Amino acid sequence: MSKKTILFVCEMNTCRSQMAEGWAHYLYPDKINAFSAGIRTGPLDPLAVKVMKEAGVDISGHETHEVKDFMKKDIDCVITVCNTAAQKCPSFAAEVNVICQSFDNPPELTKNLNNEDEKLAVYRRVRDEIRLFVEGLPEKITSKIIG
């Protein structure tokens, strides 16, 4: 498989899409050229940075981007990681494959929790779910692009 360019899209590009981009860089540096963006942007989520670092992936230097900044780029596949992104993501060129895979939103799930350990447990669960998804990407991308 030649190196594919993937754009992970989320509502804000602060947590889930950042985790997915981090996992893609970490797991497949020779197969996937990964980026992430949001329908809109916000500050990088410090708890997402923390749980990714625990897993050996440093996303602390990532910046947030808007999906509109990627509309003219050469993208092979767009992966939306939340329902909002799936519904509001602008249309890319016809040859760009789109995969929709929604993950729970840790900031939303933890907004009423005061205990950081409880918050981190939610972030870790979502981090691990995203990793499992990203681990299977080479096969998913190949079948989507070829099939």
N, C-alpha and C positions, 0 to 999 in steps of 0.2 A: 504494500500500500504506500503510495506517495504521501508526503506530509500534507495533511488537510488543515485548512483554516476554519476554525469553529468560533462562533460568537455565542456566548451564553448570555441570555437576556432575562432580567428580572424587573420588578416594578421600580426599584430604587438603585440597584447596583451597589448595595451596601453590605450584603450578607451572602445569600445563597448563590448568586451568580459569581461572586468573588471566590467563594469556596470552590465552586466548580472549575473556574479558571485555574485556581491554585492546584487542584488535584490533577487537571489535565497537564499542566506544566511539569508537575512532580512525577506522574506516572508515565507519561508519553512524550518526553521532550523531543524525541526523534520522529514521532508520528503525527503529533498534533501541534499546530500553531494556534494557541488559545487566546481569546480576548473576552472581556465581559462588558456589558453595558446595561443601562436601565431605561425605562420609559421616561423617567426623570431621575435625578441624582440626589444623593444626600451624603453625609460623611460616612466613611468606612466604619463599620460596626466593630468596636473594640473587643467584644466578646467573640465575634467570628474570628478575628485575628488571633485571639488567645487560644481558642480550641484548635485552630489549624496549626498553630505553633506547637501545641502539645503533641500533635500527630507528625511533627517534623516538617511542616510546610509553612514557610514564612510568606504571608501575604501583606505584611505591614507596609511594604512599599507600593502596594497597588493604589491606583487612583480610580475614581469613579468617572464614568463616561455616559453620555446619552447615546441611545441606539441610533439616532439620526446622524451621528458622526461616522457611522459605519455604512451608510446607505450606498456610497459610491466605492467601497472597498471590495476587493476580491475575496468573497466569503464562500466557502463550500457548503457550510451547514450552520443554521441558526437553531439553537436549542433554548426554548423558553423553559424556565425553571419555576414558574408560578402561573396561576390562572390569569392574573391581571395582565402579565406580559403576553400570554397566549392570545388574549382578547384584543390588546391594544398595540401589539407590535406592528409596525408598518410593514407593508409587503416589500419583500426583496425581489430581485430578478427571478424569473421563472426557473432558472437552473439552480437556484439556491434551495437546498432541501431544508425543511423545517421539521423539527422534532419537538413535541410538547411533552414535558415531564414535570409535573408539579410536585414541589416539596413544601412541607409545612414551613411557616414563617416564624423563626425563633423570636424575633423582637415582638411580634404580635402575641405569640403564645406566652411570653414571659413578662409582659408589661405590668401585670398585677402581682408579680412575685417580688418579694423583697430579699430573699435569700439568694446570694450569688451562686451557691452550689446547686440549688434547684434550677436556676437559669442555665448554668453551664451544662447540666444534664440534658436539657432540651437541645441546646446548641450542639452538643456532642452527638446526640442521636441523629440530628439532621445532617451534620458533617459526615457521619458514617454512611448514611443513606445516599448522600451525594457521591461519596467515594465509590460505593458499589455500582452506582449508575455509570460513573465515569470509567470505571474499570472495564465495562462492557462496550464502551464507545467505538473502538476500532471496528468491531464486527457490525455494530448498528450503522455506522457511517458508511462502511463499504456496501452493505446491503441496500441502504437508502440511495446511495449515489449510483451504484451499478444496477441494482434491481429496479 
